Amino acid sequence: MLAQERALTMVEPTLSYLFAHLETAGVTVRQPWLLLLLLLVPVLLVRGRRVPRAATALRIAAFSLLVLALAGLALTARLPSERLSVVAAVDVSASIDEQGRQWAARYLSELAAALAPSDELAVVAFAREAEVVRPPAPPSPVEGLPRVLAAPATDIERGLDAGLALLAPDAERRVILLSDGLESRGDSSRAIARARRSGVRVFAAAPPQALHRDVALLRLLVPPVVSEAAIVPLRLIARNQAAAGPAQLTLFADGQPLGSERVTLQTGLNAIEIPYRISGAGAHQLAAELSAPDDDITANNRRETSLMVLGKTRVLLITSAPHSPLAAVLERKGMVVEVRTPERLPERLDELLAYQCVIMQDTAAARLDAKRLALWERYVRDFGGGLVVIGGERTFGDAGFKRTALESLLPVSLEPRRPQRSEREPLGLFVLIDRSNSMGYNSRARNLRDGEKLRYAREAALAVIQQLKDQDLVGVIAFDSQPFELAPLRRLRENRKRLADTIPRLAEGGGTDFYDALESARAQLAATAVGTRHVILLTDGDTNRAAADHYPLIAALGQAAISVTTIRIGADTVNLTLLHDISAQTGGQFYHVQDAETLPELMLRDTSQRLVQAPRQEQQFLAQLGSPSQLLRGLEPQQMPPLSGYAYSRIKPGAEAVLAVTARDRTDPLLAVWQYGLGRVVAFTAGLGDDAETWVGWPGFGKLWSQVVHWTARDETPWDYAAAVHRRDGQLELVVRTFDGSFDGSLWARLHLSEEQTVDLALAASEPREFAARLPGLAAGRYALTIVKRRSERDVNQRTVVVTVPGEDEQVPEERFAPNADTALLARLSASTGGQLNAPVRELVARHAGTRQLARGLDDVLVPLVMALFLGDVAVRRLTRRVAE
């Protein structure tokens, strides 16, 4: 505004004054676009063919001069200035210490004393922002400079622009930049280009260098995208301006300390590389902090960055069963499955978003509260999460789910009825567990420690017991060189608690002889009247007896119609033939297992196959094909085992029944699917533990459920975006990076503050493939963020991630701290405008020719000429007409 006022009151020089300085004279036009009117001159030539040439020439000359007058033709000259207009731009950022501030004050006082009374001096202080400390006025001592402005950041461009706006247009103009040159924001070269075009010279001066003992963390480098469980090389660049010595390096992930490491820093630059394994898929915020004794500047000891961890499909399985065959098959398909009881469900949205799919298996309403069910609805509807509900009467027939969020989520209606169950006859089962010393050795499986063969054997036995019903007859014998009966063959309702107590306490010890244990199992099973009698013998193969001693017992087992499945654990081949013969001659199965981790799933599958053979008292229900779906790719419904029961339900409008089941006069959905908001929901109306107990042994069991989960799970390509929140200068900034090389749209985001409150954010491009937005004040914590890509005014895709908002003490400093000024930058800025670095004060106040531009409009000359030429044109025409008459 001050510059504009001075320009309006500027007195134009006279023509005689300009003609006296023709060596610096020039021509300018204030409105050059009006010169386009000269294109009409040919029209005047055409129209003037019938008039005297002299008249046409006069008219064209008058028109041309009129156009020049309208365009603002003026004469200019650059003449020696009569006074100086000086602005001092003073750096008051955090990188300028008290000694540097005192130097700047002395410098300004010396400058003010050297200027003439007719000169002008203004002072601008800058850091992240710029502030006018003193408006243009006659030079006088400057009293006091403000402290750090707005933030620990240095924006030289902003300081120079503020100074340029204060310069007088009718004086020789200079900007004095007092700074250490440690630019952390903006681009000073842009301001210098503007100064050069305006004829302003910039002189820079750097404060004297203080001797600091400084340890600084300059860089924290990580790959932007890594795979889950991969070892990430964290690379750090540190500078030590003190003597070599120790320092403590602490790493943080999402605000939580990962650990500390003692490092030795040599004088100068130090490259530190720390391999670290980051767990948990999604966006993470990493920070590193360096602390060293006798460090004078601690504000430059922390650096932060973000990375995206690509994980496998993460599934949350909710069940009360101690072992789930569903979890085992999904893990074998490459998924990460976390099993939780209903009481341990996530209570916050950001916890639930860590999973792409949630499976609820055979869970009653009494164990789930309405708040968690409402959270599931948001997870599916608003964030694209997947939900699979498995259960028979306990779930779909539970009236407690009426008028809850789960009832809305399901693709089927809930009915409190079910068809008459098909009950099978009881199964007679003996489980024989090897507890010898050799079961304490590892099985050569990777990451399997000593003693884990027996641990997995115990888990497998418990899983089998949990699968069976109370009317089944079950006995368990542990053996080393002699048998130890944990429970005789009894109804499971009598044995279940006893086995649950004794099996977990099994410990290895002694030799190996399974003969007596197998004979005891034969005798007890042969004495029962059940139709299906089976033994599972689990051993690592060693035995104190000769193989030939076992064949009479094998024959007796076959005669009693007792099948024996033998499971041989270990990589060696001891007694493989014997164990194979036992199974082959009794109608059982032989398995040679090298990885003990597969024991629970293997024993469940074997038991399930025996259950299929058990006689049934009522009709069974067969799955039928409903709507064609990719969920059944490679599977045929006629190959699926029969069901002993299911829950009545009705398909909702908009849902599809992929599998159906018919009982008497009605057909009900068995496997139903639909889209709910952004997510997908699948309902399987039979319980895996009761109604579909034989499905575990079906070869297509794993394929079916892996395809169901893959179809349902939230569609994620986390490598598309990486998001992080930084706190700078008390302000929160969201930064989203895209790794799509052909990105052709814009981004906006929705931040979910609570169940009811969201904030929509317009993301502006800050750098190539990088978008940013300011956030409102938020408490530290984890928040769900939905990133939406828009193209041609339409939302084309979206991803939901969890971002961490750092606390106040986790602010990332933007300021550059260094013991030495960036004199190279300051020298370059000065030289490009004709100034110099650290020039003496006498050079700053010296007058130089050709620095003041004057302009004189020619309107008062051109307008009279136009009128004279016009009158001449009229006179020539009339004289010509009279002569012709």
Secondary structure, 3 states (H helix, E strand, C coil): CHHHHHHHCCCCCCHHHHHCCHHHEEEEECCHHHHHHHHHHHHHHHHCCCCCHHHHHHHHHHHHHHHHHHHCEEEEEEECCCCEEEEEEEECCCCCCHHHHHHHHHHHHHHHHHCCCCCEEEEEEECCCEEEEEEEECCCCCCCCCCCCCCCCCCHHHHHHHHHCCCCCCCEEEEEEECCCCCCCCCHHHHHHHHHHCCCEEEEECCCCCCCCCEEEEEEECCCEEECCCEEEEEEEEEECCCCEEEEEEEEECCEEEEEEEEEECCEEEEEEEEEECCCCEEEEEEEEEECCCCCCCCCCEEEEEEEEECCCEEEEECCCCCCHHHHHHHHCCCEEEEECHHHCCCCHHHHCCCCEEEEECCCHHHCCHHHHHHHHHHHHCCCCEEEEECCHHHHCCHHHCCCHHHHHCCECCCCCCCCCCCECCEEEEEEEECCHHHHCCCCCCCCCCCHHHHHHHHHHHHHHHHCCCCCEEEEEEECCCEEEEEEEEEHHHHHHHHHHHHHHCCCCCCCCCHHHHHHHHHHHHCCCCCEEEEEEEECCCCCCCHHHHHHHHHHHHHCCEEEEEEEECCCCCCHHHHHHHHHHHCCCEEEECCHHHHHHHHHHHHHHHHHHCCECCCCECEEECCCCHHHCCCCHHHCCCECCCCCCCECCCCEEEEEEEECCEEEEEEEEEEECCEEEEEECCCCCCCCHHHHHCCCHHHHHHHHHHHHCCCCCHHHEEEEEEEECCEEEEEEEECCCCCCCEEEEEEECCCCCEEEEECEEEECCEEEEEECCCCCEEEEEEEEEEECCEEEEEEEEEEEECCHHHCCCCCCCCCCCCHHHHHHHHHCCCCCECCCHHHHCCCCCCCEEEEEECHHHHHHHHHHHHHHHHHHHHHHHHHHC
